[in-house]
Amino acid sequence: MLSRRALLLGGAGVGVAGVAGGVGVVEGVLPGRPFVWERLGLNGEDGVVPDVEPGPVEQGTFTSAARLGVEVPWWVTTPPGVDPAGLPVVVALHGAGGDSALLRGPEYDLPRFLAAAVADGVAPFALAAADGGRTYWREQPDGEDAGAMVAQELLPLLAERGLACGPRDRFGLLGWSMGGYGALHLSGLLGPDRVAAVCAVSAAVDAAGAAGASVMGQQERLAGIAVRVDCGTADPFYFPTQDYLEGFPDDVEVVSSFEPGGHDPGYRRRVLPGELAFLGEHLPPATAA
């Protein structure tokens, strides 16, 4: 029996045929739920880039053997007024169709978010990104491997600059959509000896892949890693994300949040401060003052 609230939502389903169909879309039973939630204004307010001065940003390119000779742009930022020597590192993985420049541009502006987080008391760390193409940050049939690029090329490059991300250091991963999948997949491959914490946001957890590349059914690989998973309730990956979380063994601690939001930068900006605080809490401390 449909409640009055369900009937009202069904009637407001902007072109959805019939009350039952409208309710099905809103509740997620039928396709079209993200579109309808956005039209009904159920996604919440967009997050706002903090109005603070960012810290310094270093950028460059390198020729990646792991990506089969692709010239890879990269950048790294540290909090303003903080000595970068010995800082732990978080690598941010962009989504499909994006690149590392997007993550420090106006849609995300990670340098300003990092500066604001540290000003609010989060333990300082460096935040870095590099271009991963549309590879899902995993090995491709032709041998290209953006995940290996991060572990074997980007992190050593950053270690040469005095950051604490050498082969015996633990680092963090943060990713959105394709990058959220990639962050979980790469964390599982590297294990807790290398990865201290991972945040997967709007993650494409049900992405199909080569044998062994699915994160579904591989949750036990994240034992010993601090895991946070965030997804908007109108995100296309909302239900797969719930299925993914249900697959964690009892001995793996996972923090998760589901709040109004779509598969878009507005939602991701809103939850980003909490994610940076989570990463700062679980990264190793800086090795030098």
Secondary structure by P-SEA (a helix, b strand, c coil): cccaaaaaaaaaccccccaaaaaaaaaccccaaaaaaaaaccccbbbbcccccccbbbbbcccccccccccccccccccccccccbbbbbbbbbccccccccccccccaaaaaaaaaaaacccbbbbbcccccccccccccccccaaaaaaccaaaaaaaacccccccccbbbbbccaaaaaaaaaaaaaccccccbbbbcccccccccccccccccccccccccbbbbbbcccccaaaaaaaaaaaccccbbbbbbbccccccaaaaaaaaaaaaaaaaacccccccc
